[in-house]
Every structure is written in C-alpha cells, then in structure tokens.
Amino acid sequence: MAPPVPAKDATVLPPLETSGPVRPTPPARRRPSGRALAVAGAVLVLMAGGVATAVALTGGEKDREPPKGAGVSDTGASGETDEPQPVPEPEPAPADPGLVLAAPDVEAPGVEKVLAMAGRTGGVRVARLGDVDTVVVDGVERSAPEGGRLVAFRLARWACGSEKCRPWDQLGLKVSVDGVRQALPTAASRDTFVVAVPADAREVDLVMRADGLTQTLSLLDAKPGRGNIAVLARSGRLDRVGARFTMTERTSTPFSYDGVDRVSVPRVVTVSRAELIWFHDDARPSSPRKAFLKVRSSYTIPLGSYAGVENAFEAREMVFVAGDGTTYEARDLDESDGGVDAVFEVPAGLKGGRLVLGGGSYPVVSGSTQFTRTLTRKSITLTFG
C-alpha cells in the first residue's frame, strides 16, 4: 500500500531522534502549600547500648524554630531555661541576753485580765504582754537570744491609793532578770518595751519601789508578786451609794432638845459612798491581801439648834455582812476622844454585801449619866465590780 499523502499546506516534521522507546510524559506534581502537611515517614528504631530511640521523620514543611524561652540543656536536649533563684535574706542577729529595748512599733499581744500594781502616789498597768519574733531598733532587726524569748509589754496609767496619782513614767520602774535590775529606757512618747529573755532565765519582773513597798509583776506568767497590794490592783473599788433615809433613836433616859425632853428623836442619814482602800493615814490592813472598807456616812437630828450638825455613827452602831454571810465588825481608827473614823477590814477581792446600821441596843455613859440607846435597823446594799 502506498504511504499516505500529506494534506495540502500541511507542515511535515522530521522524525524524532530517540535512543530508545518513547515513554509518556509523567503528570506534573502539585506544589505543596504553606500549610503544614505532616507526611508520616519511617520510624527508625535505633538500638544502642540497650536504649531504644524512636525518631519520627516529617516532611513537606520547613523545620519550625523553637519557641521563645526554650533552650538547650547541658546534655544537648532542648528544654526550658532555668530561672535564677532568689537569694535568701540573712537571719536577724540575736539581741543581747537581758537587754531591755524601747520598741514603739511592736504590737504586743493583749492580756485577758487586769495586770496592775499601785502604791499611795502612783500606779501602772501592763496593758499588753506576750512574745514576739523580732524587734527593730534604730533600723536594725534583732531576734531572740539563742534558746530564749523576746517578751514585749506595753504600759498604761493606773489608779493609786490617793486622788492624785503620778504617771507610770515617773515611778522609776525597772525590769529584773533573775535579780539583775535595769531601768526602762527613757524616751518620749514610748510605752512599749521588749526584753531579751535568756534561755535559762527563771524570773523576769517589772519592779516598782514606792511608799516603802516593793511590788512586782511577772513578765513571764503575768502573775503579781506576793507582796503586792491586792486591792489596789483591782478595778471596781468604789460604790457611789448616794442613799438618804431616816432612822429613829430611842434612849432610856429623856434628853432635852431646846428645852423639850425627848426619849425618841429622828436621825436623817446620808450614806454617800463606800470604797475599798489600803492606805488610811498611817493605818494599814493586816495583810497585802486585805483591805479597808471605808463608808462615808453621817446623820443629823432635825430639831432646833441640832439641825444641820453632822454626826458620825459609832463603830458599834454598824456591821458589814459580806455576800458569803461573814460578818465584819467596824474598827475605829480615830484614837482621839469623841472622834469616830470607822472602817471594816475585809478581803481585798470583796464583791459586795450589806452595810447594816442600828438594829440593837447598847449602854452609854455621858458624864455622870448612864443610859441605854436603841437604834432602828437599816440595811444598805454595797456592790464592787
């Protein structure tokens, strides 16, 4: 058969030169995008020295940069960078054993009960007391002595045995550590102090010497000394009674009142106040655990020229009956003739009771006249906080 004849105007190409059989052109591959294409590769398990290491091969994307903050450890493995550790502050140096410091910025713990002591002219109260960890003095922090304690205490005013009392900073107070005394640091407007208690200390006391007495308050166990005046260390020593009433006095012999003979006269009585005291002129109770109960009372006889003249009850015309039923006889401290200054010696911790006026008869000698006087009975309740 004759070969085909090319069409008119067709271009005739020369034959291709090939060295072998002609293969079809492979299809073009799509170029990978910017998104991550994780192509699982082969997992090669390398066994070296008994340690298996799994290596994951990934492809299709450039290796990512390590995140900020990541680093390489000393062994070459990537990991977090070690942060610098803070340098611990040095411990405060211990205070010298037995040292007493003024510490106005220290807040000592409160006390649950009244802790005070007083004399005739001045008193002091420990308002706050307890241990603290450190104390800062002149910008330097101090800790307790080795094995010891830092005891902080705050002082305040307290009533004394008279109407005018000196403040505590005028009483010459001292701190005694096992018998070694030192004065409180003198500084204006400072009422808080710290004592550095040694490890072997057995007694640490606040000491007050006044009016011929030495009194102490323990800064370790908050107890008063044995010689302390107990009644002046308590509160609620005064009862403002303010009672006024009339009693009747009868005598076995008539007496003339402005020319009128009478065997019965009224007594207009005033009981203004009752107070627990320890100092009474030169007199003292028999023990620091006792007190004088002083009752301010008087009466007038509202007849003629006797009206308006105040008279005192005799000691035998009154008794005091405590809340527990104990009866206390009045004691006349006035040794002059005709004078009466009656008190009752009672326990310092007395809470109250009844003042009993009259209620009996007793013999009286007036010049050459002997007679019997009888007084009606009146009971007044007294209360001490």
C-alpha positions as a printed NumPy array, in Angstrom:
array([[  0.   ,   0.   ,   0.   ],
       [  1.193,   3.442,  -0.879],
       [  2.041,   5.746,   2.088],
       [ -0.499,   8.452,   2.959],
       [ -0.069,  11.728,   1.228],
       [  0.033,  14.794,   3.48 ],
       [ -2.767,  17.247,   3.165],
       [ -2.29 ,  20.417,   1.281],
       [ -0.425,  23.173,   3.162],
       [  0.405,  20.741,   5.998],
       [  3.753,  21.026,   7.697],
       [  5.836,  17.978,   7.609],
       [  8.079,  17.482,  10.651],
       [ 11.198,  15.479,  10.551],
       [ 11.211,  12.328,  12.643],
       [ 12.392,  12.499,  16.258],
       [ 15.719,  11.068,  17.1  ],
       [ 15.425,   8.656,  20.009],
       [ 17.759,   6.256,  21.569],
       [ 15.109,   4.009,  22.887],
       [ 11.426,   3.514,  23.225],
       [  9.467,   6.661,  23.871],
       [  7.857,   6.912,  27.357],
       [  4.808,   9.004,  28.154],
       [  5.424,  12.271,  29.981],
       [  4.571,  11.89 ,  33.705],
       [  1.843,  14.116,  35.083],
       [  3.053,  17.265,  36.883],
       [  3.015,  17.219,  40.718],
       [  1.116,  19.887,  42.676],
       [  3.412,  22.169,  44.616],
       [  2.861,  21.883,  48.388],
       [  1.095,  24.847,  50.017],
       [  2.233,  26.828,  53.031],
       [  0.011,  24.77 ,  55.323],
       [  1.617,  22.083,  57.421],
       [  1.484,  18.705,  55.682],
       [  2.547,  16.035,  58.027],
       [  3.763,  13.155,  55.975],
       [  4.421,  10.175,  58.099],
       [  7.856,   8.898,  57.403],
       [  9.567,   5.884,  58.519],
       [ 10.098,   5.247,  62.211],
       [ 13.546,   4.084,  62.774],
       [ 14.225,   2.337,  65.934],
       [ 17.829,   2.593,  66.789],
       [ 19.058,   0.266,  69.396],
       [ 22.265,   1.481,  71.017],
       [ 23.531,   0.227,  74.338],
       [ 20.101,  -1.195,  75.204],
       [ 18.331,   2.157,  74.736],
       [ 15.567,   2.397,  72.145],
       [ 15.175,   5.736,  70.432],
       [ 12.182,   6.462,  68.235],
       [ 12.783,   9.01 ,  65.511],
       [  9.777,  10.426,  63.635],
       [ 10.541,  11.699,  60.216],
       [  8.335,  14.509,  58.946],
       [  8.296,  16.195,  55.58 ],
       [  6.554,  18.687,  53.414],
       [  7.427,  21.728,  55.558],
       [ 10.426,  23.586,  56.83 ],
       [ 11.64 ,  22.822,  60.338],
       [  9.999,  25.166,  62.802],
       [ 12.002,  27.466,  65.048],
       [ 11.984,  26.595,  68.741],
       [  9.598,  28.714,  70.844],
       [ 10.953,  31.668,  72.71 ],
       [ 12.262,  30.767,  76.113],
       [ 13.232,  27.278,  75.06 ],
       [ 16.851,  26.348,  75.389],
       [ 19.243,  23.522,  75.332],
       [ 20.331,  21.73 ,  78.424],
       [ 23.863,  20.777,  79.237],
       [ 23.233,  17.376,  77.695],
       [ 22.14 ,  18.95 ,  74.411],
       [ 18.429,  18.204,  74.85 ],
       [ 16.012,  21.061,  74.367],
       [ 14.036,  22.265,  77.426],
       [ 13.027,  25.281,  79.497],
       [ 15.672,  27.717,  80.615],
       [ 16.363,  27.591,  84.393],
       [ 15.191,  30.811,  86.153],
       [ 17.526,  32.42 ,  88.724],
       [ 16.623,  31.514,  92.291],
       [ 16.096,  34.338,  94.862],
       [ 18.864,  34.77 ,  97.353],
       [ 17.556,  34.099, 100.9  ],
       [ 17.765,  37.046, 103.307],
       [ 20.119,  36.603, 106.247],
       [ 18.608,  35.816, 109.641],
       [ 18.425,  38.745, 112.121],
       [ 21.21 ,  38.784, 114.658],
       [ 20.111,  37.802, 118.189],
       [ 19.691,  40.517, 120.809],
       [ 21.977,  40.524, 123.822],
       [ 20.502,  38.409, 126.663],
       [ 18.828,  40.517, 129.351],
       [ 18.693,  43.648, 127.216],
       [ 15.622,  45.916, 127.59 ],
       [ 14.691,  47.918, 124.495],
       [ 12.185,  50.677, 123.78 ],
       [ 10.079,  49.377, 120.882],
       [  7.218,  51.735, 119.974],
       [  6.445,  49.92 , 116.702],
       [  5.975,  46.492, 118.292],
       [  2.392,  45.282, 118.761],
       [  2.383,  43.02 , 121.81 ],
       [ -0.486,  40.559, 122.388],
       [ -3.373,  41.637, 124.614],
       [ -3.923,  40.423, 128.174],
       [ -7.165,  38.79 , 129.299],
       [ -7.243,  40.182, 132.843],
       [ -6.228,  43.32 , 134.701],
       [ -2.495,  43.224, 135.389],
       [ -1.571,  46.216, 137.539],
       [  0.147,  47.408, 140.706],
       [ -0.109,  50.636, 142.679],
       [  1.083,  52.455, 145.759],
       [ -0.186,  55.527, 147.537],
       [  1.004,  58.022, 144.911],
       [  1.237,  56.144, 141.614],
       [  0.244,  53.06 , 139.667],
       [  0.965,  51.195, 136.453],
       [ -0.926,  48.684, 134.319],
       [  0.512,  46.183, 131.835],
       [ -1.961,  46.65 , 129.008],
       [ -0.354,  44.218, 126.547],
       [  2.074,  41.359, 127.105],
       [  3.46 ,  38.453, 125.099],
       [  6.179,  37.003, 122.897],
       [  7.224,  38.499, 119.548],
       [  9.523,  37.081, 116.863],
       [ 11.755,  40.064, 116.207],
       [ 12.219,  43.68 , 117.19 ],
       [ 13.561,  46.559, 115.107],
       [ 15.572,  49.168, 116.972],
       [ 17.254,  52.063, 115.162],
       [ 16.636,  50.319, 111.854],
       [ 18.311,  47.061, 112.918],
       [ 16.227,  43.902, 113.275],
       [ 17.009,  41.617, 116.204],
       [ 15.797,  38.138, 117.088],
       [ 15.596,  36.357, 120.444],
       [ 18.779,  35.209, 122.189],
       [ 19.806,  31.655, 121.421],
       [ 17.166,  29.434, 123.045],
       [ 15.493,  32.453, 124.677],
       [ 12.49 ,  34.695, 124.044],
       [ 11.584,  38.254, 123.127],
       [  8.873,  39.425, 125.512],
       [  7.059,  42.641, 124.61 ],
       [  4.923,  44.665, 127.033],
       [  3.002,  47.913, 126.879],
       [  2.431,  50.121, 129.952],
       [ -0.511,  52.379, 130.813],
       [ -1.784,  54.559, 133.652],
       [ -3.472,  53.051, 136.705],
       [ -5.22 ,  54.423, 139.778],
       [ -3.306,  54.654, 143.045],
       [ -4.153,  54.971, 146.722],
       [ -4.922,  58.697, 146.583],
       [ -6.839,  61.112, 144.397],
       [ -3.763,  62.442, 142.596],
       [ -1.542,  59.78 , 141.061],
       [  1.784,  60.095, 139.28 ],
       [  2.012,  58.57 , 135.778],
       [  3.967,  55.36 , 135.391],
       [  6.952,  57.03 , 133.721],
       [  7.603,  58.946, 136.95 ],
       [  7.697,  55.872, 139.178],
       [ 11.258,  54.701, 138.476],
       [ 10.149,  51.339, 137.088],
       [ 12.769,  48.678, 136.4  ],
       [ 12.978,  45.255, 134.785],
       [ 14.592,  42.47 , 136.799],
       [ 16.024,  39.394, 135.04 ],
       [ 16.892,  36.824, 137.694],
       [ 17.578,  39.605, 140.19 ],
       [ 19.604,  41.847, 137.89 ],
       [ 17.685,  45.116, 137.531],
       [ 17.882,  47.767, 134.862],
       [ 15.804,  50.887, 134.339],
       [ 13.386,  51.206, 131.462],
       [ 14.813,  53.132, 128.524],
       [ 13.761,  56.767, 128.763],
       [ 12.211,  58.037, 125.562],
       [  9.38 ,  60.441, 124.899],
       [  6.03 ,  59.021, 123.816],
       [  7.167,  55.43 , 124.179],
       [  5.146,  52.989, 126.225],
       [  6.115,  49.648, 124.643],
       [  9.254,  47.73 , 125.523],
       [ 10.907,  44.407, 124.691],
       [ 13.139,  42.371, 126.983],
       [ 15.512,  39.785, 125.515],
       [ 14.973,  36.859, 127.888],
       [ 17.921,  34.448, 128.163],
       [ 17.301,  30.742, 127.663],
       [ 17.978,  29.897, 131.326],
       [ 16.063,  32.835, 132.872],
       [ 13.67 ,  31.856, 135.666],
       [ 12.264,  35.246, 136.72 ],
       [ 11.614,  38.339, 134.63 ],
       [  9.681,  41.02 , 136.532],
       [  8.547,  44.599, 136.22 ],
       [  9.551,  46.199, 139.538],
       [  8.076,  49.223, 141.324],
       [  9.502,  50.564, 144.583],
       [  7.397,  53.269, 146.235],
       [  5.88 ,  54.193, 149.6  ],
       [  8.221,  51.814, 151.392],
       [  6.998,  48.821, 149.375],
       [  8.47 ,  46.724, 146.568],
       [  5.921,  45.303, 144.166],
       [  6.441,  43.173, 141.061],
       [  4.581,  41.872, 138.029],
       [  5.937,  38.798, 136.24 ],
       [  6.506,  39.291, 132.528],
       [  6.722,  35.528, 132.021],
       [  3.459,  34.279, 133.541],
       [  1.537,  37.554, 134.191],
       [  1.304,  36.998, 137.943],
       [  1.63 ,  39.618, 140.712],
       [  4.293,  39.341, 143.385],
       [  3.428,  38.021, 146.835],
       [  3.899,  41.396, 148.478],
       [  1.707,  43.301, 146.039],
       [ -1.216,  45.323, 147.407],
       [ -4.061,  43.264, 146.019],
       [ -6.885,  45.763, 146.479],
       [ -5.062,  48.489, 144.521],
       [ -4.529,  46.094, 141.604],
       [ -8.24 ,  45.507, 141.097],
       [-10.908,  47.572, 139.41 ],
       [-14.326,  48.467, 140.791],
       [-13.2  ,  49.648, 144.219],
       [-15.851,  52.359, 144.609],
       [-19.621,  52.269, 145.11 ],
       [-21.321,  55.651, 144.887],
       [-24.225,  54.786, 147.129],
       [-25.991,  58.13 , 147.385],
       [-28.605,  56.881, 149.895],
       [-30.647,  59.13 , 152.193],
       [-33.205,  57.909, 154.734],
       [-34.482,  58.401, 158.31 ],
       [-33.885,  56.21 , 161.343],
       [-35.18 ,  56.535, 164.921],
       [-33.051,  56.768, 168.059],
       [-34.514,  55.959, 171.448],
       [-32.948,  56.421, 174.892],
       [-33.878,  55.013, 178.277],
       [-33.403,  58.494, 179.825],
       [-35.023,  61.6  , 178.367],
       [-32.771,  64.333, 176.97 ],
       [-33.589,  67.977, 176.45 ],
       [-33.646,  69.279, 172.906],
       [-34.054,  73.063, 173.033],
       [-35.972,  72.801, 176.3  ],
       [-38.078,  69.833, 175.277],
       [-37.386,  66.482, 176.951],
       [-37.371,  63.638, 174.488],
       [-36.716,  59.895, 174.63 ],
       [-37.099,  59.498, 170.849],
       [-35.532,  61.571, 168.099],
       [-35.167,  61.126, 164.315],
       [-31.857,  60.668, 162.565],
       [-31.684,  61.87 , 158.967],
       [-28.969,  59.631, 157.483],
       [-26.799,  60.091, 154.407],
       [-24.593,  57.303, 153.   ],
       [-22.677,  58.911, 150.134],
       [-20.089,  56.308, 149.118],
       [-18.249,  53.138, 150.068],
       [-14.683,  52.457, 148.976],
       [-12.095,  49.703, 149.266],
       [ -8.733,  51.225, 150.275],
       [ -5.375,  50.185, 151.671],
       [ -3.751,  53.432, 152.806],
       [ -5.602,  55.29 , 155.564],
       [ -3.419,  57.955, 157.135],
       [ -0.817,  55.886, 158.981],
       [ -3.026,  52.815, 159.314],
       [ -2.687,  49.707, 157.12 ],
       [ -4.634,  46.454, 156.866],
       [ -3.039,  43.423, 158.474],
       [ -2.018,  41.885, 155.117],
       [ -1.489,  42.887, 151.457],
       [ -4.394,  40.515, 150.768],
       [ -6.728,  42.561, 152.972],
       [ -8.396,  45.957, 152.506],
       [-10.197,  48.606, 154.455],
       [-13.85 ,  49.162, 153.584],
       [-14.437,  52.832, 154.258],
       [-18.063,  54.041, 154.291],
       [-18.776,  57.753, 154.219],
       [-21.931,  58.191, 156.287],
       [-23.343,  60.777, 158.673],
       [-26.613,  61.854, 160.245],
       [-28.314,  64.954, 161.571],
       [-31.053,  65.441, 164.184],
       [-33.512,  67.954, 162.696],
       [-34.53 ,  69.573, 165.973],
       [-33.859,  73.187, 166.875],
       [-30.186,  74.02 , 167.24 ],
       [-29.177,  70.435, 166.452],
       [-30.429,  70.713, 162.892],
       [-27.658,  70.786, 160.266],
       [-24.969,  69.443, 162.589],
       [-23.42 ,  66.3  , 161.088],
       [-22.72 ,  63.417, 163.439],
       [-20.813,  60.18 , 162.806],
       [-22.104,  56.709, 163.524],
       [-20.245,  54.958, 166.282],
       [-18.393,  51.79 , 165.337],
       [-20.765,  49.686, 167.443],
       [-23.749,  51.043, 165.52 ],
       [-22.748,  49.329, 162.28 ],
       [-21.62 ,  45.969, 160.879],
       [-20.896,  44.711, 157.391],
       [-22.221,  41.361, 156.166],
       [-20.408,  40.011, 153.093],
       [-22.064,  38.087, 150.311],
       [-20.931,  34.772, 151.801],
       [-22.583,  35.629, 155.154],
       [-19.396,  36.573, 157.016],
       [-19.954,  39.46 , 159.456],
       [-17.255,  42.09 , 159.942],
       [-17.221,  44.445, 162.912],
       [-16.325,  48.095, 162.408],
       [-12.941,  49.309, 163.589],
       [-12.444,  52.881, 164.84 ],
       [ -9.154,  54.269, 163.544],
       [ -9.577,  57.621, 165.307],
       [ -7.797,  57.372, 168.653],
       [ -8.896,  60.805, 169.879],
       [-11.692,  61.234, 172.405],
       [-15.065,  61.724, 170.799],
       [-13.844,  61.181, 167.249],
       [-15.078,  58.35 , 165.051],
       [-13.308,  57.044, 161.935],
       [-14.773,  53.603, 161.389],
       [-13.646,  51.079, 158.755],
       [-14.082,  47.348, 158.143],
       [-11.11 ,  45.095, 157.373],
       [-12.263,  42.773, 154.602],
       [-10.732,  40.553, 151.888],
       [ -9.215,  42.538, 149.005],
       [-11.35 ,  40.68 , 146.493],
       [-14.655,  41.616, 148.132],
       [-17.522,  41.848, 145.629],
       [-20.215,  43.267, 147.873],
       [-22.541,  42.75 , 150.786],
       [-24.786,  44.683, 153.157],
       [-23.991,  47.598, 155.434],
       [-26.229,  47.251, 158.477],
       [-26.874,  50.327, 160.635],
       [-28.539,  50.019, 164.038],
       [-30.789,  47.137, 164.889],
       [-29.736,  46.838, 168.555],
       [-29.2  ,  48.469, 171.932],
       [-26.032,  49.345, 173.818],
       [-25.14 ,  51.096, 177.097],
       [-23.926,  54.692, 177.054],
       [-22.186,  56.786, 179.707],
       [-22.494,  60.553, 179.269],
       [-20.863,  62.419, 182.16 ],
       [-22.493,  61.012, 185.25 ],
       [-25.479,  59.712, 183.346],
       [-25.778,  56.104, 182.261],
       [-28.48 ,  55.039, 179.848],
       [-29.298,  52.666, 177.029],
       [-29.578,  53.728, 173.399],
       [-31.598,  51.767, 170.845],
       [-31.463,  52.39 , 167.094],
       [-33.818,  51.06 , 164.455],
       [-32.294,  48.861, 161.768],
       [-31.442,  49.826, 158.201],
       [-29.637,  47.68 , 155.589],
       [-27.895,  49.171, 152.534],
       [-26.558,  47.032, 149.682],
       [-22.969,  47.713, 148.57 ],
       [-21.539,  46.408, 145.286],
       [-17.956,  46.424, 143.982],
       [-17.128,  45.47 , 140.403]])
